[in-house]
Amino acid sequence: MQAYCVNLDRRADRREEAQLEFDREGLSVDFFSATDGRVEAPSGLYITPAEYGCATSHVRIWKDMVARGHKMALVIEDDVRLVPNFNSKLESILKEVEGHKWDIINLGPIVPIVRHPLTPNLYEGQPLGTHAYVINLECAKKISVFDPEFMKVGIDYQLNRFPIRILCVWEPIAKQEDIDSSIFTGLIKSSMRGDIGLERTLDYMYLFKLGCQRFKVFIIMFFVALVAYMAK
């Protein structure tokens, strides 16, 4: 399977760190020169320049995948940290999805909205994070025509708006370097390292749905109490 790693030319440090991960896991990966949004972003964007660069990099990978006819590709960002035995775990996941329809498999979902379980190790959902995922050719053909210049949210939010089926692993096999235990702390660290970090255009509808799923018991209790109060 073709494997890409998104990497800015000016971030040789990130390339070296990522290569150590790949060497440890025996993974053959082609580094893909990322779009530097802070330099190349057009004016009048809804999203931040950093988000534009990230989104454009992924779209260019999808276009390259289509042009080369890769039936499936692993896409990784250069701040990824792979779990031990990544290859064997990925092979197991791909075997598990045989016979199921899917477009993207997110290998390290961040604060996902879970729609429903699919297999013992996978569920259909709406995740955040594009640091590690598998995409098939048919999906790449559908979404590679999208122009990031017209995006109103970041690329991970945008993927959840596309009419595609995204599967997620229950147990992540790839994580972002900065976002591991605490998301907020991770975003601050990411900003300090010169990455997107807090330069995020939020999707408030996504956050509302996530809040309803995570805290629905409290929301129900609030509305029951409110109705009871109004009925007095």
TORPA-4810 file (N, C-alpha, C, O; in nm, 3 decimals):
<nodes>
NODE_1_0.084_-0.119_0.000_0.000_0.000_0.000_0.088_0.125_0.000_0.186_0.132_0.074_M
NODE_2_0.053_0.221_-0.084_0.124_0.348_-0.088_0.109_0.422_0.045_0.002_0.423_0.105_Q
NODE_3_0.219_0.482_0.090_0.215_0.559_0.215_0.278_0.696_0.192_0.388_0.706_0.136_A
NODE_4_0.208_0.801_0.235_0.256_0.938_0.225_0.278_0.995_0.364_0.207_0.960_0.459_Y
NODE_5_0.376_1.083_0.377_0.393_1.161_0.499_0.400_1.308_0.462_0.490_1.349_0.388_C
NODE_6_0.308_1.388_0.513_0.303_1.531_0.486_0.413_1.600_0.566_0.421_1.583_0.688_V
NODE_7_0.497_1.678_0.498_0.609_1.743_0.567_0.648_1.872_0.495_0.672_1.872_0.375_N
NODE_8_0.654_1.981_0.572_0.700_2.109_0.517_0.851_2.100_0.490_0.926_2.046_0.570_L
NODE_9_0.893_2.154_0.378_1.035_2.150_0.342_1.123_2.213_0.448_1.236_2.170_0.470_D
NODE_10_1.071_2.317_0.515_1.151_2.387_0.616_1.156_2.315_0.750_1.227_2.356_0.841_R
NODE_11_1.079_2.205_0.763_1.078_2.131_0.889_1.155_1.999_0.875_1.099_1.890_0.883_R
NODE_12_1.286_2.014_0.854_1.371_1.896_0.844_1.373_1.819_0.976_1.389_1.697_0.977_A
NODE_13_1.355_1.892_1.089_1.352_1.826_1.219_1.235_1.730_1.229_1.247_1.620_1.284_D
NODE_14_1.121_1.772_1.176_1.003_1.686_1.180_1.024_1.563_1.090_0.984_1.452_1.124_R
NODE_15_1.085_1.586_0.976_1.111_1.475_0.884_1.200_1.370_0.951_1.174_1.250_0.940_R
NODE_16_1.302_1.414_1.021_1.393_1.321_1.089_1.320_1.244_1.199_1.339_1.124_1.214_E
NODE_17_1.236_1.314_1.275_1.160_1.249_1.382_1.064_1.146_1.326_1.051_1.035_1.379_E
NODE_18_0.996_1.183_1.217_0.901_1.090_1.156_0.973_0.968_1.099_0.925_0.856_1.111_A
NODE_19_1.090_0.991_1.038_1.165_0.880_0.980_1.207_0.780_1.086_1.211_0.659_1.060_Q
NODE_20_1.239_0.829_1.206_1.272_0.738_1.316_1.153_0.648_1.350_1.169_0.530_1.378_L
NODE_21_1.034_0.707_1.347_0.913_0.628_1.372_0.896_0.521_1.266_0.869_0.405_1.298_E
NODE_22_0.913_0.559_1.141_0.893_0.465_1.030_0.999_0.355_1.031_0.967_0.238_1.007_F
NODE_23_1.124_0.392_1.060_1.231_0.292_1.064_1.206_0.190_1.175_1.227_0.070_1.158_D
NODE_24_1.161_0.241_1.290_1.135_0.152_1.404_1.028_0.048_1.370_1.036_-0.067_1.413_R
NODE_25_0.928_0.091_1.293_0.816_0.002_1.259_0.834_-0.067_1.124_0.747_-0.142_1.080_E
NODE_26_0.947_-0.041_1.058_0.973_-0.104_0.928_0.874_-0.061_0.822_0.829_-0.141_0.740_G
NODE_27_0.839_0.068_0.824_0.738_0.122_0.734_0.804_0.203_0.624_0.885_0.292_0.651_L
NODE_28_0.769_0.171_0.499_0.822_0.245_0.384_0.725_0.358_0.349_0.610_0.333_0.311_S
NODE_29_0.771_0.482_0.362_0.685_0.599_0.345_0.752_0.701_0.254_0.871_0.728_0.267_V
NODE_30_0.675_0.758_0.162_0.724_0.866_0.077_0.689_1.001_0.140_0.572_1.026_0.170_D
NODE_31_0.788_1.086_0.161_0.761_1.218_0.214_0.703_1.307_0.104_0.753_1.309_-0.009_F
NODE_32_0.598_1.379_0.138_0.526_1.463_0.043_0.542_1.609_0.084_0.506_1.647_0.196_F
NODE_33_0.596_1.690_-0.005_0.622_1.830_0.026_0.492_1.905_0.050_0.410_1.921_-0.041_S
NODE_34_0.474_1.951_0.173_0.349_2.016_0.212_0.341_2.159_0.160_0.442_2.222_0.131_A
NODE_35_0.218_2.208_0.150_0.194_2.349_0.116_0.213_2.432_0.242_0.154_2.403_0.346_T
NODE_36_0.294_2.536_0.232_0.318_2.624_0.347_0.213_2.735_0.344_0.228_2.834_0.274_D
NODE_37_0.107_2.717_0.421_-0.004_2.811_0.420_0.034_2.951_0.465_-0.024_3.049_0.421_G
NODE_38_0.132_2.959_0.554_0.172_3.091_0.603_0.244_3.172_0.495_0.262_3.293_0.510_R
NODE_39_0.283_3.106_0.387_0.352_3.172_0.277_0.265_3.178_0.151_0.264_3.278_0.079_V
NODE_40_0.191_3.068_0.126_0.121_3.053_-0.001_-0.030_3.076_0.004_-0.097_3.069_-0.099_E
NODE_41_-0.086_3.103_0.122_-0.231_3.117_0.132_-0.280_3.244_0.062_-0.219_3.350_0.076_A
NODE_42_-0.390_3.234_-0.012_-0.448_3.353_-0.075_-0.520_3.438_0.029_-0.544_3.393_0.141_P
NODE_43_-0.555_3.559_-0.008_-0.629_3.646_0.084_-0.777_3.614_0.079_-0.824_3.549_-0.015_S
NODE_44_-0.851_3.659_0.179_-0.996_3.642_0.180_-1.044_3.505_0.222_-1.156_3.467_0.191_G
NODE_45_-0.959_3.430_0.294_-0.997_3.296_0.338_-1.091_3.302_0.458_-1.086_3.397_0.537_L
NODE_46_-1.177_3.199_0.472_-1.259_3.184_0.592_-1.175_3.121_0.703_-1.195_3.148_0.821_Y
NODE_47_-1.080_3.035_0.662_-0.997_2.962_0.757_-0.862_3.031_0.772_-0.833_3.127_0.700_I
NODE_48_-0.781_2.984_0.865_-0.650_3.044_0.887_-0.551_2.998_0.780_-0.572_2.893_0.719_T
NODE_49_-0.445_3.074_0.756_-0.344_3.031_0.658_-0.286_2.893_0.689_-0.262_2.814_0.598_P
NODE_50_-0.263_2.865_0.817_-0.209_2.734_0.855_-0.306_2.623_0.819_-0.265_2.517_0.770_A
NODE_51_-0.435_2.645_0.843_-0.536_2.545_0.807_-0.543_2.528_0.655_-0.559_2.416_0.606_E
NODE_52_-0.529_2.637_0.583_-0.530_2.629_0.437_-0.413_2.543_0.387_-0.431_2.459_0.299_Y
NODE_53_-0.296_2.564_0.445_-0.180_2.485_0.404_-0.199_2.338_0.432_-0.165_2.253_0.350_G
NODE_54_-0.254_2.307_0.549_-0.280_2.167_0.585_-0.380_2.104_0.490_-0.358_1.994_0.438_C
NODE_55_-0.491_2.173_0.467_-0.596_2.120_0.379_-0.544_2.100_0.237_-0.569_1.997_0.175_A
NODE_56_-0.473_2.199_0.185_-0.421_2.191_0.049_-0.323_2.075_0.034_-0.321_2.008_-0.069_T
NODE_57_-0.244_2.052_0.136_-0.149_1.940_0.132_-0.222_1.807_0.118_-0.183_1.722_0.039_S
NODE_58_-0.328_1.790_0.195_-0.404_1.665_0.188_-0.475_1.651_0.053_-0.477_1.542_-0.005_H
NODE_59_-0.532_1.759_0.004_-0.600_1.754_-0.127_-0.500_1.717_-0.236_-0.533_1.640_-0.325_V
NODE_60_-0.380_1.772_-0.229_-0.278_1.740_-0.329_-0.237_1.593_-0.322_-0.209_1.531_-0.424_R
NODE_61_-0.235_1.538_-0.203_-0.206_1.394_-0.189_-0.316_1.312_-0.253_-0.288_1.215_-0.324_I
NODE_62_-0.442_1.351_-0.229_-0.553_1.278_-0.291_-0.545_1.284_-0.443_-0.571_1.185_-0.512_W
NODE_63_-0.508_1.400_-0.495_-0.494_1.416_-0.641_-0.381_1.327_-0.693_-0.393_1.264_-0.798_K
NODE_64_-0.270_1.323_-0.619_-0.157_1.239_-0.659_-0.196_1.092_-0.657_-0.159_1.014_-0.745_D
NODE_65_-0.271_1.055_-0.556_-0.320_0.917_-0.544_-0.406_0.879_-0.664_-0.392_0.769_-0.719_M
NODE_66_-0.495_0.969_-0.704_-0.583_0.944_-0.819_-0.500_0.935_-0.947_-0.522_0.846_-1.029_V
NODE_67_-0.406_1.027_-0.965_-0.325_1.031_-1.085_-0.242_0.904_-1.101_-0.220_0.857_-1.212_A
NODE_68_-0.196_0.850_-0.990_-0.113_0.730_-0.993_-0.194_0.601_-0.983_-0.140_0.491_-1.000_R
NODE_69_-0.323_0.615_-0.955_-0.410_0.498_-0.951_-0.392_0.408_-0.831_-0.419_0.288_-0.839_G
NODE_70_-0.346_0.464_-0.719_-0.329_0.383_-0.598_-0.467_0.345_-0.544_-0.550_0.432_-0.516_H
NODE_71_-0.492_0.217_-0.528_-0.623_0.172_-0.481_-0.648_0.209_-0.335_-0.762_0.221_-0.291_K
NODE_72_-0.540_0.228_-0.263_-0.551_0.259_-0.122_-0.423_0.330_-0.080_-0.316_0.302_-0.134_M
NODE_73_-0.433_0.420_0.015_-0.312_0.489_0.061_-0.321_0.518_0.210_-0.427_0.545_0.265_A
NODE_74_-0.204_0.512_0.272_-0.189_0.552_0.411_-0.135_0.695_0.410_-0.032_0.722_0.349_L
NODE_75_-0.205_0.785_0.479_-0.161_0.925_0.485_-0.126_0.958_0.630_-0.206_0.938_0.721_V
NODE_76_-0.005_1.009_0.648_0.046_1.038_0.782_0.102_1.180_0.785_0.164_1.224_0.688_I
NODE_77_0.082_1.250_0.894_0.145_1.380_0.913_0.274_1.361_0.993_0.289_1.264_1.067_E
NODE_78_0.367_1.456_0.977_0.501_1.434_1.031_0.514_1.445_1.182_0.622_1.426_1.237_D
NODE_79_0.404_1.477_1.251_0.408_1.480_1.398_0.345_1.356_1.459_0.307_1.356_1.576_D
NODE_80_0.335_1.251_1.379_0.269_1.129_1.424_0.361_1.046_1.513_0.484_1.049_1.499_V
NODE_81_0.300_0.973_1.603_0.371_0.876_1.685_0.297_0.743_1.672_0.180_0.732_1.709_R
NODE_82_0.365_0.645_1.618_0.304_0.515_1.591_0.317_0.424_1.712_0.419_0.426_1.782_L
NODE_83_0.215_0.344_1.736_0.222_0.248_1.846_0.309_0.131_1.802_0.323_0.107_1.682_V
NODE_84_0.368_0.058_1.896_0.448_-0.060_1.860_0.366_-0.160_1.779_0.246_-0.176_1.801_P
NODE_85_0.431_-0.228_1.686_0.366_-0.326_1.598_0.258_-0.261_1.512_0.153_-0.320_1.487_N
NODE_86_0.285_-0.140_1.468_0.188_-0.065_1.387_0.147_-0.143_1.263_0.028_-0.153_1.232_F
NODE_87_0.244_-0.199_1.191_0.214_-0.269_1.066_0.116_-0.384_1.084_0.018_-0.396_1.011_N
NODE_88_0.143_-0.467_1.182_0.057_-0.584_1.203_-0.083_-0.541_1.247_-0.182_-0.603_1.209_S
NODE_89_-0.090_-0.434_1.327_-0.221_-0.385_1.372_-0.299_-0.325_1.256_-0.421_-0.340_1.248_K
NODE_90_-0.229_-0.256_1.165_-0.295_-0.200_1.049_-0.345_-0.310_0.957_-0.456_-0.301_0.905_L
NODE_91_-0.266_-0.413_0.938_-0.308_-0.527_0.856_-0.433_-0.592_0.914_-0.525_-0.629_0.841_E
NODE_92_-0.437_-0.605_1.045_-0.553_-0.664_1.112_-0.678_-0.579_1.090_-0.786_-0.633_1.068_S
NODE_93_-0.662_-0.447_1.096_-0.774_-0.355_1.075_-0.827_-0.368_0.932_-0.948_-0.371_0.910_I
NODE_94_-0.736_-0.375_0.836_-0.777_-0.384_0.695_-0.849_-0.516_0.666_-0.940_-0.520_0.584_L
NODE_95_-0.808_-0.621_0.732_-0.877_-0.749_0.717_-1.017_-0.741_0.778_-1.112_-0.800_0.727_K
NODE_96_-1.026_-0.667_0.886_-1.153_-0.656_0.959_-1.258_-0.580_0.877_-1.378_-0.605_0.893_E
NODE_97_-1.215_-0.489_0.791_-1.311_-0.409_0.714_-1.350_-0.475_0.582_-1.435_-0.423_0.509_V
NODE_98_-1.290_-0.587_0.552_-1.327_-0.657_0.429_-1.476_-0.692_0.432_-1.526_-0.747_0.530_E
NODE_99_-1.545_-0.659_0.324_-1.689_-0.683_0.317_-1.772_-0.567_0.367_-1.895_-0.569_0.355_G
NODE_100_-1.708_-0.464_0.422_-1.779_-0.345_0.469_-1.748_-0.228_0.376_-1.640_-0.219_0.318_H
NODE_101_-1.844_-0.139_0.362_-1.823_-0.019_0.282_-1.757_0.088_0.368_-1.799_0.114_0.481_K
NODE_102_-1.653_0.150_0.313_-1.585_0.256_0.386_-1.511_0.345_0.286_-1.479_0.303_0.175_W
NODE_103_-1.484_0.467_0.328_-1.408_0.561_0.246_-1.275_0.596_0.312_-1.170_0.599_0.247_D
NODE_104_-1.281_0.623_0.443_-1.162_0.658_0.519_-1.163_0.581_0.651_-1.269_0.562_0.711_I
NODE_105_-1.045_0.538_0.693_-1.031_0.476_0.825_-0.936_0.565_0.905_-0.818_0.574_0.873_I
NODE_106_-0.987_0.629_1.008_-0.905_0.715_1.093_-0.835_0.628_1.197_-0.900_0.559_1.275_N
NODE_107_-0.702_0.632_1.197_-0.624_0.543_1.283_-0.590_0.604_1.419_-0.530_0.538_1.504_L
NODE_108_-0.630_0.730_1.439_-0.604_0.794_1.568_-0.705_0.902_1.596_-0.668_1.018_1.612_G
NODE_109_-0.834_0.867_1.602_-0.940_0.967_1.616_-0.928_1.048_1.744_-0.897_0.995_1.851_P
NODE_110_-0.953_1.179_1.731_-0.951_1.270_1.846_-1.094_1.317_1.872_-1.165_1.356_1.779_I
NODE_111_-1.137_1.313_1.997_-1.273_1.348_2.042_-1.379_1.320_1.934_-1.445_1.413_1.887_V
NODE_112_-1.396_1.195_1.896_-1.492_1.162_1.789_-1.636_1.160_1.835_-1.666_1.138_1.953_P
NODE_113_-1.724_1.183_1.740_-1.867_1.157_1.760_-1.889_1.014_1.712_-1.868_0.985_1.595_I
NODE_114_-1.932_0.927_1.800_-1.953_0.786_1.765_-2.094_0.768_1.712_-2.192_0.798_1.781_V
NODE_115_-2.105_0.718_1.589_-2.237_0.693_1.532_-2.287_0.554_1.571_-2.392_0.541_1.633_R
NODE_116_-2.212_0.451_1.535_-2.250_0.316_1.580_-2.133_0.221_1.560_-2.052_0.239_1.468_H
NODE_117_-2.123_0.119_1.645_-2.016_0.019_1.632_-2.031_-0.059_1.501_-2.143_-0.082_1.455_P
NODE_118_-1.919_-0.099_1.444_-1.922_-0.176_1.319_-1.864_-0.316_1.338_-1.926_-0.415_1.302_L
NODE_119_-1.744_-0.322_1.396_-1.676_-0.448_1.424_-1.617_-0.437_1.565_-1.627_-0.330_1.626_T
NODE_120_-1.558_-0.543_1.617_-1.499_-0.534_1.751_-1.397_-0.422_1.769_-1.380_-0.370_1.879_P
NODE_121_-1.328_-0.384_1.660_-1.223_-0.284_1.671_-1.253_-0.154_1.596_-1.171_-0.063_1.596_N
NODE_122_-1.370_-0.145_1.533_-1.401_-0.029_1.451_-1.544_0.020_1.473_-1.634_-0.058_1.506_L
NODE_123_-1.562_0.149_1.455_-1.696_0.206_1.458_-1.706_0.314_1.352_-1.605_0.370_1.309_Y
NODE_124_-1.827_0.343_1.311_-1.848_0.454_1.218_-1.865_0.580_1.300_-1.940_0.581_1.399_E
NODE_125_-1.797_0.687_1.261_-1.805_0.808_1.340_-1.760_0.932_1.268_-1.735_0.931_1.147_G
NODE_126_-1.750_1.039_1.343_-1.705_1.168_1.292_-1.589_1.213_1.380_-1.612_1.274_1.485_Q
NODE_127_-1.467_1.183_1.340_-1.351_1.215_1.424_-1.284_1.346_1.385_-1.309_1.401_1.277_P
NODE_128_-1.201_1.395_1.474_-1.109_1.503_1.441_-0.969_1.443_1.427_-0.943_1.333_1.476_L
NODE_129_-0.882_1.517_1.360_-0.745_1.468_1.342_-0.724_1.406_1.205_-0.800_1.320_1.162_G
NODE_130_-0.617_1.451_1.136_-0.581_1.392_1.006_-0.436_1.345_1.009_-0.370_1.339_0.906_T
NODE_131_-0.387_1.312_1.128_-0.247_1.273_1.142_-0.218_1.132_1.095_-0.103_1.097_1.071_H
NODE_132_-0.322_1.048_1.081_-0.301_0.912_1.031_-0.434_0.852_0.986_-0.525_0.833_1.068_A
NODE_133_-0.446_0.824_0.859_-0.568_0.762_0.808_-0.540_0.685_0.679_-0.441_0.710_0.610_Y
NODE_134_-0.629_0.594_0.650_-0.624_0.519_0.524_-0.741_0.566_0.440_-0.853_0.579_0.490_V
NODE_135_-0.716_0.591_0.314_-0.820_0.637_0.222_-0.820_0.550_0.098_-0.713_0.511_0.050_I
NODE_136_-0.938_0.518_0.045_-0.941_0.437_-0.077_-0.955_0.526_-0.199_-0.987_0.645_-0.189_N
NODE_137_-0.932_0.467_-0.316_-0.926_0.544_-0.440_-1.057_0.611_-0.474_-1.059_0.727_-0.517_L
NODE_138_-1.168_0.541_-0.455_-1.298_0.599_-0.489_-1.326_0.724_-0.406_-1.382_0.822_-0.456_E
NODE_139_-1.288_0.720_-0.280_-1.307_0.837_-0.196_-1.218_0.952_-0.243_-1.262_1.066_-0.250_C
NODE_140_-1.093_0.920_-0.274_-0.999_1.023_-0.321_-1.052_1.091_-0.446_-1.038_1.212_-0.462_A
NODE_141_-1.113_1.014_-0.536_-1.170_1.072_-0.658_-1.281_1.171_-0.624_-1.294_1.275_-0.688_K
NODE_142_-1.362_1.137_-0.524_-1.476_1.222_-0.489_-1.433_1.352_-0.423_-1.489_1.458_-0.454_K
NODE_143_-1.336_1.347_-0.334_-1.306_1.466_-0.253_-1.184_1.545_-0.301_-1.159_1.654_-0.251_I
NODE_144_-1.108_1.491_-0.395_-0.989_1.562_-0.442_-1.023_1.683_-0.529_-0.937_1.767_-0.555_S
NODE_145_-1.149_1.692_-0.572_-1.191_1.807_-0.655_-1.225_1.928_-0.569_-1.249_2.037_-0.621_V
NODE_146_-1.227_1.909_-0.438_-1.264_2.018_-0.349_-1.154_2.121_-0.339_-1.036_2.085_-0.329_F
NODE_147_-1.189_2.249_-0.342_-1.093_2.358_-0.336_-1.086_2.414_-0.193_-1.184_2.471_-0.145_D
NODE_148_-0.973_2.397_-0.124_-0.960_2.446_0.014_-0.983_2.596_0.029_-1.011_2.643_0.139_P
NODE_149_-0.973_2.670_-0.080_-0.991_2.815_-0.072_-1.133_2.850_-0.026_-1.155_2.959_0.028_E
NODE_150_-1.228_2.758_-0.046_-1.367_2.785_-0.010_-1.408_2.718_0.121_-1.525_2.723_0.159_F
NODE_151_-1.313_2.656_0.189_-1.343_2.591_0.316_-1.379_2.695_0.421_-1.322_2.804_0.425_M
NODE_152_-1.473_2.660_0.507_-1.513_2.747_0.617_-1.473_2.690_0.753_-1.490_2.753_0.856_K
NODE_153_-1.418_2.567_0.750_-1.369_2.501_0.871_-1.242_2.424_0.834_-1.210_2.409_0.717_V
NODE_154_-1.170_2.376_0.936_-1.049_2.298_0.912_-1.077_2.168_0.838_-1.191_2.125_0.828_G
NODE_155_-0.970_2.107_0.787_-0.985_1.989_0.701_-1.049_1.870_0.772_-1.125_1.795_0.711_I
NODE_156_-1.021_1.853_0.902_-1.082_1.739_0.972_-1.231_1.761_0.991_-1.310_1.667_0.977_D
NODE_157_-1.271_1.884_1.025_-1.414_1.915_1.031_-1.477_1.897_0.893_-1.588_1.845_0.881_Y
NODE_158_-1.405_1.942_0.789_-1.459_1.936_0.653_-1.484_1.793_0.608_-1.584_1.766_0.542_Q
NODE_159_-1.395_1.701_0.644_-1.414_1.560_0.607_-1.546_1.507_0.663_-1.612_1.425_0.599_L
NODE_160_-1.583_1.554_0.781_-1.709_1.510_0.842_-1.830_1.568_0.771_-1.942_1.520_0.790_N
NODE_161_-1.810_1.671_0.689_-1.920_1.729_0.613_-1.938_1.664_0.477_-2.044_1.676_0.415_R
NODE_162_-1.835_1.595_0.430_-1.845_1.527_0.301_-1.939_1.407_0.312_-1.951_1.348_0.420_F
NODE_163_-2.006_1.369_0.202_-2.092_1.250_0.202_-2.009_1.122_0.188_-2.021_1.050_0.090_P
NODE_164_-1.926_1.097_0.287_-1.841_0.978_0.286_-1.856_0.903_0.418_-1.905_0.958_0.517_I
NODE_165_-1.814_0.777_0.417_-1.824_0.694_0.537_-1.687_0.684_0.603_-1.593_0.627_0.547_R
NODE_166_-1.677_0.738_0.723_-1.551_0.737_0.796_-1.559_0.636_0.909_-1.649_0.640_0.993_I
NODE_167_-1.463_0.545_0.911_-1.453_0.448_1.019_-1.339_0.490_1.112_-1.243_0.553_1.068_L
NODE_168_-1.351_0.454_1.238_-1.250_0.489_1.337_-1.213_0.365_1.418_-1.294_0.275_1.436_C
NODE_169_-1.090_0.362_1.465_-1.048_0.251_1.551_-1.081_0.287_1.696_-1.064_0.401_1.739_V
NODE_170_-1.128_0.187_1.770_-1.156_0.211_1.912_-1.027_0.240_1.987_-1.021_0.328_2.073_W
NODE_171_-0.923_0.165_1.951_-0.793_0.181_2.015_-0.695_0.242_1.915_-0.652_0.173_1.823_E
NODE_172_-0.659_0.370_1.930_-0.571_0.436_1.833_-0.439_0.363_1.814_-0.378_0.317_1.911_P
NODE_173_-0.395_0.353_1.689_-0.263_0.294_1.662_-0.166_0.401_1.613_-0.051_0.371_1.579_I
NODE_174_-0.211_0.526_1.611_-0.126_0.640_1.577_-0.177_0.762_1.653_-0.297_0.784_1.663_A
NODE_175_-0.085_0.839_1.706_-0.123_0.957_1.784_-0.041_1.078_1.739_0.069_1.063_1.686_K
NODE_176_-0.098_1.197_1.760_-0.022_1.317_1.736_0.073_1.340_1.852_0.039_1.315_1.967_Q
NODE_177_0.191_1.388_1.820_0.294_1.404_1.922_0.248_1.492_2.038_0.266_1.456_2.154_E
NODE_178_0.188_1.605_2.007_0.151_1.699_2.112_0.018_1.665_2.178_0.001_1.686_2.298_D
NODE_179_-0.077_1.613_2.100_-0.210_1.584_2.154_-0.217_1.438_2.194_-0.251_1.351_2.114_I
NODE_180_-0.183_1.413_2.320_-0.184_1.275_2.368_-0.278_1.261_2.486_-0.384_1.200_2.474_D
NODE_181_-0.240_1.318_2.599_-0.325_1.305_2.717_-0.426_1.420_2.727_-0.545_1.396_2.747_S
NODE_182_-0.379_1.544_2.714_-0.466_1.661_2.724_-0.472_1.734_2.592_-0.369_1.778_2.539_S
NODE_183_-0.593_1.749_2.537_-0.609_1.815_2.409_-0.571_1.963_2.416_-0.498_2.013_2.331_I
NODE_184_-0.621_2.032_2.519_-0.594_2.175_2.530_-0.445_2.202_2.547_-0.390_2.290_2.482_F
NODE_185_-0.381_2.125_2.635_-0.236_2.140_2.655_-0.162_2.109_2.526_-0.063_2.174_2.491_T
NODE_186_-0.211_2.006_2.455_-0.148_1.968_2.329_-0.156_2.078_2.225_-0.061_2.099_2.150_G
NODE_187_-0.270_2.147_2.220_-0.286_2.257_2.124_-0.189_2.371_2.155_-0.134_2.433_2.064_L
NODE_188_-0.170_2.398_2.284_-0.076_2.503_2.323_0.067_2.463_2.284_0.142_2.545_2.230_I
NODE_189_0.103_2.338_2.310_0.236_2.289_2.271_0.254_2.298_2.120_0.360_2.337_2.071_K
NODE_190_0.149_2.262_2.046_0.154_2.267_1.900_0.179_2.409_1.852_0.259_2.431_1.761_S
NODE_191_0.112_2.506_1.913_0.132_2.647_1.876_0.274_2.691_1.905_0.334_2.763_1.826_S
NODE_192_0.328_2.647_2.018_0.464_2.685_2.056_0.567_2.625_1.961_0.676_2.680_1.944_M
NODE_193_0.533_2.513_1.899_0.625_2.448_1.806_0.611_2.505_1.664_0.680_2.461_1.572_R
NODE_194_0.521_2.602_1.647_0.505_2.664_1.516_0.405_2.595_1.426_0.402_2.620_1.306_G
NODE_195_0.320_2.506_1.484_0.221_2.434_1.405_0.084_2.502_1.418_0.074_2.612_1.471_D
NODE_196_-0.021_2.436_1.370_-0.154_2.496_1.371_-0.199_2.531_1.513_-0.242_2.643_1.540_I
NODE_197_-0.189_2.434_1.602_-0.222_2.460_1.742_-0.358_2.523_1.761_-0.460_2.465_1.725_G
NODE_198_-0.358_2.644_1.817_-0.483_2.715_1.845_-0.533_2.795_1.726_-0.637_2.860_1.735_L
NODE_199_-0.462_2.791_1.615_-0.507_2.860_1.494_-0.614_2.775_1.425_-0.594_2.729_1.313_E
NODE_200_-0.724_2.756_1.491_-0.829_2.666_1.443_-0.958_2.743_1.419_-0.998_2.827_1.500_R
NODE_201_-1.023_2.712_1.306_-1.156_2.765_1.278_-1.255_2.658_1.324_-1.263_2.551_1.263_T
NODE_202_-1.329_2.686_1.428_-1.412_2.584_1.491_-1.542_2.559_1.415_-1.599_2.650_1.354_L
NODE_203_-1.587_2.436_1.421_-1.717_2.397_1.367_-1.810_2.382_1.487_-1.809_2.280_1.555_D
NODE_204_-1.890_2.484_1.512_-1.971_2.487_1.634_-2.081_2.381_1.633_-2.120_2.331_1.739_Y
NODE_205_-2.131_2.346_1.516_-2.233_2.240_1.509_-2.172_2.106_1.550_-2.235_2.027_1.621_M
NODE_206_-2.049_2.082_1.505_-1.980_1.959_1.546_-1.963_1.955_1.697_-1.990_1.854_1.762_Y
NODE_207_-1.918_2.067_1.752_-1.894_2.073_1.896_-2.024_2.056_1.974_-2.025_1.996_2.082_L
NODE_208_-2.133_2.109_1.921_-2.264_2.093_1.986_-2.305_1.946_1.986_-2.350_1.894_2.089_F
NODE_209_-2.290_1.880_1.872_-2.326_1.737_1.863_-2.239_1.654_1.956_-2.287_1.562_2.022_K
NODE_210_-2.109_1.689_1.960_-2.018_1.616_2.049_-2.059_1.634_2.194_-2.061_1.538_2.271_L
NODE_211_-2.093_1.759_2.231_-2.135_1.785_2.367_-2.262_1.709_2.404_-2.275_1.657_2.515_G
NODE_212_-2.356_1.703_2.308_-2.480_1.630_2.334_-2.453_1.482_2.356_-2.515_1.419_2.441_C
NODE_213_-2.360_1.426_2.278_-2.330_1.284_2.293_-2.256_1.255_2.423_-2.288_1.159_2.493_Q
NODE_214_-2.159_1.338_2.454_-2.076_1.313_2.573_-2.150_1.344_2.703_-2.130_1.278_2.805_R
NODE_215_-2.237_1.445_2.698_-2.300_1.491_2.821_-2.453_1.485_2.814_-2.521_1.565_2.879_F
NODE_216_-2.507_1.391_2.736_-2.651_1.388_2.713_-2.730_1.362_2.842_-2.842_1.412_2.855_K
NODE_217_-2.674_1.288_2.934_-2.745_1.262_3.060_-2.768_1.393_3.135_-2.877_1.417_3.187_V
NODE_218_-2.664_1.476_3.140_-2.676_1.603_3.210_-2.770_1.698_3.137_-2.844_1.774_3.199_F
NODE_219_-2.767_1.692_3.002_-2.856_1.777_2.923_-3.002_1.738_2.946_-3.089_1.824_2.962_I
NODE_220_-3.028_1.607_2.948_-3.165_1.557_2.971_-3.212_1.599_3.111_-3.325_1.644_3.128_I
NODE_221_-3.124_1.584_3.208_-3.160_1.622_3.345_-3.189_1.771_3.354_-3.280_1.813_3.425_M
NODE_222_-3.112_1.852_3.281_-3.133_1.997_3.282_-3.270_2.032_3.227_-3.343_2.112_3.285_F
NODE_223_-3.305_1.970_3.112_-3.433_2.001_3.050_-3.551_1.949_3.132_-3.656_2.013_3.138_F
NODE_224_-3.533_1.834_3.197_-3.639_1.782_3.284_-3.661_1.878_3.400_-3.774_1.908_3.437_V
NODE_225_-3.551_1.925_3.458_-3.561_2.020_3.569_-3.623_2.152_3.524_-3.700_2.215_3.596_A
NODE_226_-3.588_2.194_3.401_-3.642_2.319_3.347_-3.791_2.308_3.325_-3.866_2.399_3.359_L
NODE_227_-3.835_2.194_3.267_-3.979_2.173_3.243_-4.055_2.167_3.375_-4.164_2.223_3.388_V
NODE_228_-3.996_2.097_3.473_-4.059_2.086_3.604_-4.074_2.224_3.669_-4.175_2.254_3.732_A
NODE_229_-3.970_2.306_3.653_-3.971_2.441_3.711_-4.077_2.526_3.644_-4.148_2.600_3.712_Y
NODE_230_-4.089_2.517_3.512_-4.183_2.600_3.437_-4.328_2.554_3.461_-4.423_2.632_3.445_M
NODE_231_-4.343_2.427_3.501_-4.478_2.373_3.523_-4.534_2.414_3.658_-4.653_2.393_3.684_A
NODE_232_-4.452_2.472_3.744_-4.501_2.513_3.877_-4.598_2.630_3.868_-4.649_2.677_3.970_K
</nodes>
